[in-house]
């Protein structure tokens, strides 16, 4: 995956996907220690989804600053609309639809 998503609220970056038996390696804090619109580079995602705080989504492996770890996708948003995750099916629909 090669996609950038935005984070607008405090969000933990973890060493592995999930909330149990994982460690927080950094906490993104928009407007405090990080820019208001904190952009993270998504490099992978889990196929399995989880529900946290009523949001169902996958865990995303990201790069941000000098950190590489996992965030819950339910707290990240896509820039300017478009597909939430840029996966092969979305590439065909969105990039090739003009043919």
Secondary structure, 3 states (H helix, E strand, C coil): CCEEEEECCCEEEECCCCCCCCCEEEEECECCCECCCEEEEEEEEEEEEEEECCEEEEEEEEEECCEEEEEEHHHEEECCCCCCCCCHHHHHHHHCCCC
